[in-house]
Amino acid sequence: MIAALLLAAGESTRMGSPKPLLDWGGEPLVSYQVHQLQRSGCGLVVVVLGSRAGRVLPFVEALGVEVVLNPDYAQGRASSVRVGAAVIPPTPEWVLVLGVDQPRPARVIRKVIAAARTSTGSIVMPVYRGRFGHPTAFSGRLLSQMCAVEDATLGLRAVVRRNEKQMEFVEIDDPVVRTDLNTPEDYRRARVDRKRWRS
């Protein structure tokens, strides 16, 4: 089984409005993300909510996903990784980690999954022109490490560092693997070429 962890608990401070609810081709961004993960072959999608969870929940609870509430979302990203990883069964082949502010079409996610399934390593990370992107795929063997991450000790970066000799990279010839929606300007730029976000 390929599992996906979609982190959507942040406060969206720089954006000024909830990122999960941003309009993305006529649907909320969180719905788009879930659909793309499902279309890419993820058998389990775990969505972690926190800030404004009551507003976001109606858009995801009917999508066939596992929804987890993170009451400690203000502590940082690692707290969301922990609570999300904790509900993933202990036997996934791979776990993809993606932020709700990192929109990825299914065609890109499928390339990461394909690379992971043929990998002999523990971590597979997409790269665009020498620069790291997302989603990162973690072997199911690392699930216990993911359940124990702390922001004070670099969160998932600590897992990456401990397993850096087992990392592999997949070249993705598409800049979308680098997209992050942190500000309103990021959001406006990303929406210019809508064809880029098709499955």
C-alpha positions as CSV (number, residue, x, y, z in Angstrom):
1,M,0.0,0.0,0.0
2,I,1.1,3.5,-0.8
3,A,0.0,6.0,1.9
4,A,0.0,9.8,1.7
5,L,0.2,12.3,4.5
6,L,-1.4,15.6,3.6
7,L,-0.6,18.3,6.1
8,A,-3.3,21.0,6.2
9,A,-3.2,22.2,9.9
10,G,-1.2,25.4,9.6
11,E,-2.4,28.9,10.4
12,S,-1.8,30.3,6.9
13,T,-0.4,33.5,8.5
14,R,1.4,34.9,5.4
15,M,-1.4,33.9,3.1
16,G,-4.0,35.8,5.1
17,S,-6.7,33.2,4.5
18,P,-6.9,29.4,5.0
19,K,-4.8,27.7,2.4
20,P,-6.9,24.5,2.3
21,L,-9.8,26.6,1.2
22,L,-8.1,28.5,-1.6
23,D,-10.0,28.2,-4.9
24,W,-8.1,25.8,-7.2
25,G,-9.8,25.3,-10.5
26,G,-13.2,25.5,-9.0
27,E,-12.6,23.4,-5.9
28,P,-10.9,24.0,-2.6
29,L,-7.2,23.4,-2.7
30,V,-7.4,20.6,-0.1
31,S,-10.0,18.8,-2.3
32,Y,-7.7,19.1,-5.3
33,Q,-4.8,17.7,-3.4
34,V,-6.8,14.7,-2.1
35,H,-8.1,13.9,-5.6
36,Q,-4.6,14.0,-7.1
37,L,-3.2,11.8,-4.5
38,Q,-6.0,9.3,-5.0
39,R,-5.6,9.4,-8.8
40,S,-1.9,8.7,-8.4
41,G,-2.5,5.4,-6.7
42,C,-2.4,6.3,-3.0
43,G,-4.5,3.7,-1.3
44,L,-4.7,5.6,2.0
45,V,-4.7,9.4,2.3
46,V,-4.5,10.9,5.8
47,V,-5.4,14.6,6.0
48,V,-4.2,16.4,9.1
49,L,-6.3,19.4,10.1
50,G,-5.7,22.0,12.8
51,S,-6.3,25.7,12.4
52,R,-9.9,26.4,11.2
53,A,-10.5,22.7,11.1
54,G,-14.3,23.2,11.4
55,R,-14.3,25.1,8.2
56,V,-12.1,22.7,6.3
57,L,-13.6,19.4,7.5
58,P,-16.8,19.5,5.4
59,F,-14.8,19.6,2.3
60,V,-12.7,16.4,3.1
61,E,-14.9,14.2,5.2
62,A,-16.8,12.8,2.2
63,L,-13.7,12.1,0.1
64,G,-12.8,8.7,1.4
65,V,-9.8,9.9,3.5
66,E,-8.7,9.5,7.1
67,V,-9.0,12.8,8.8
68,V,-7.0,13.6,11.9
69,L,-7.2,16.7,14.1
70,N,-4.0,18.1,15.5
71,P,-4.7,20.2,18.6
72,D,-1.1,21.1,18.8
73,Y,-0.8,22.5,15.3
74,A,0.7,25.8,16.6
75,Q,3.7,23.9,17.8
76,G,4.8,23.3,14.2
77,R,4.8,21.0,11.2
78,A,6.4,18.1,13.1
79,S,3.3,17.8,15.4
80,S,1.2,17.2,12.3
81,V,3.5,14.6,10.9
82,R,3.4,12.8,14.3
83,V,-0.4,12.6,14.6
84,G,-0.8,11.7,10.9
85,A,1.8,9.0,10.9
86,A,0.3,7.5,14.0
87,V,-2.9,6.5,12.2
88,I,-1.1,4.8,9.2
89,P,-1.1,1.0,9.6
90,P,2.4,-0.3,10.2
91,T,2.7,-2.0,6.8
92,P,2.8,0.7,4.1
93,E,5.2,0.2,1.2
94,W,5.8,3.9,1.1
95,V,4.5,7.1,2.7
96,L,4.3,10.3,0.7
97,V,4.4,13.6,2.6
98,L,3.0,16.7,1.1
99,G,1.8,20.1,2.4
100,V,-1.6,21.4,1.4
101,D,0.2,24.5,0.1
102,Q,2.3,22.4,-2.4
103,P,-0.2,21.6,-5.2
104,R,0.9,18.6,-7.2
105,P,-0.9,17.0,-10.2
106,A,-1.3,13.3,-10.2
107,R,1.1,12.9,-13.2
108,V,4.0,14.2,-11.0
109,I,3.0,12.2,-7.9
110,R,2.9,9.0,-10.1
111,K,6.5,9.6,-11.2
112,V,7.6,9.8,-7.6
113,I,5.7,6.6,-6.7
114,A,7.1,4.8,-9.7
115,A,10.7,5.7,-8.7
116,A,10.0,4.7,-5.1
117,R,8.7,1.3,-6.1
118,T,11.9,0.5,-8.0
119,S,14.2,2.0,-5.3
120,T,16.4,0.1,-3.0
121,G,16.7,3.1,-0.7
122,S,14.6,4.4,2.1
123,I,13.8,7.9,0.9
124,V,13.0,9.2,-2.6
125,M,13.0,12.9,-3.3
126,P,12.0,14.6,-6.5
127,V,14.5,17.1,-8.0
128,Y,14.0,19.8,-10.6
129,R,17.2,21.2,-12.2
130,G,19.2,20.3,-9.1
131,R,16.8,21.7,-6.6
132,F,14.8,19.5,-4.2
133,G,11.0,19.3,-4.5
134,H,8.0,17.6,-3.1
135,P,6.4,15.1,-2.3
136,T,9.1,13.1,-0.6
137,A,8.5,9.4,-0.3
138,F,9.6,7.6,2.9
139,S,9.9,3.9,3.1
140,G,7.3,2.2,5.4
141,R,10.4,1.1,7.4
142,L,10.8,4.7,8.6
143,L,7.2,5.0,9.9
144,S,8.3,4.7,13.5
145,Q,10.8,7.5,13.0
146,M,8.1,9.7,11.5
147,C,5.9,9.1,14.5
148,A,8.6,10.5,16.8
149,V,9.7,13.7,15.0
150,E,10.0,16.9,16.9
151,D,10.4,20.4,15.6
152,A,13.1,21.0,18.2
153,T,15.2,18.3,16.5
154,L,14.5,19.4,12.9
155,G,11.3,17.3,12.3
156,L,11.4,15.2,9.1
157,R,14.8,16.7,8.3
158,A,16.2,14.7,11.1
159,V,14.8,11.5,9.5
160,V,16.3,12.5,6.2
161,R,19.7,13.2,7.8
162,R,19.7,9.8,9.6
163,N,19.0,8.0,6.4
164,E,20.8,10.2,3.9
165,K,22.9,7.2,2.7
166,Q,19.7,5.6,1.7
167,M,18.3,8.5,-0.3
168,E,17.6,8.4,-4.0
169,F,16.6,11.3,-6.3
170,V,14.2,11.3,-9.2
171,E,14.6,14.0,-11.8
172,I,11.2,15.6,-12.6
173,D,11.3,17.9,-15.6
174,D,8.5,20.0,-14.3
175,P,8.9,23.1,-12.0
176,V,5.6,22.3,-10.2
177,V,7.6,20.0,-7.9
178,R,9.0,23.3,-6.4
179,T,5.8,25.2,-6.0
180,D,4.9,26.5,-2.5
181,L,1.9,28.8,-1.9
182,N,3.1,30.9,1.0
183,T,1.8,34.3,0.1
184,P,-1.0,35.8,-2.0
185,E,1.6,36.6,-4.7
186,D,2.7,32.9,-4.8
187,Y,-1.0,32.0,-5.2
188,R,-1.5,34.5,-8.0
189,R,1.6,33.3,-9.9
190,A,0.7,29.6,-9.6
191,R,-2.8,30.1,-11.0
192,V,-1.6,31.8,-14.2
193,D,-1.0,28.6,-16.1
194,R,-3.9,26.3,-15.2
195,K,-2.9,23.6,-17.7
196,R,0.1,22.8,-15.5
197,W,-2.1,21.5,-12.7
198,R,-4.1,18.9,-14.7
199,S,-3.7,15.3,-13.8
